[in-house]
């Protein structure tokens, strides 16, 4: 069994070895921390350097932008100053021109007023002259009015005579019985009598002049004179109506030659008031 004195140095040496290992481990830990700290500081410095460079670039860009804006502002200020000068020059020129035009316009207006005054005076003189002429004309009209009143009285007298003539004409017109034994009403014996009947308006009247052996349309029918006998005032006439031929043979003046025609079979009349060697004159009367 070993001695206790031998055991103690042995344990002391073991303790020393364990303490040296602890110191070595502590030294190794301290070195690792220092390295990590140095790396962190390096990274931080690099990042700060990057930020400094980036900020300097941005500052340089902002300074360049501010320089461009300053230059543009200077250009705009120069243009505005030039524009103000041009506006002032234009205002001055316009004022001068307006003054000249105002003077010219004033002179023109004055001349126009003078001409208008002269024209008004001339028109006033002409008006006075016309008034004098009108007064003279009024006197003449009064004189003429007296003559017109006399003419009106004469016209009234003539109108009364015309009415008397119309009454006499109506009295001369006779009614007659046609060749179909139908009462024909008033018969015209001349062109003037026929005009009276036309104005009366009881029937439609179509005046005609026929030559021998010439077929002539009258209203909706046709008439053809076959022969005449002026000494006896007689004639022969053909009437063409509705595709039929109606012969009126050896008829006399003023005799109503009657026939029916048309879809409604209306009564038509032919009256002759003049017979010549080669022709006759008369009219065709049709219902309204």
Beta strands, then each sheet from edge to edge (+ up, - down):
strand 1: 174-177
strand 2: 183-187
strand 3: 204-211
strand 4: 215-218
strand 5: 221-229
strand 6: 234-241
strand 7: 244-252
strand 8: 257-261
strand 9: 266-275
strand 10: 279-286
sheet 1: 1+ 2-
sheet 2: 3+ 10- 9+ 8-
sheet 3: 4+ 5- 6+ 7-
end
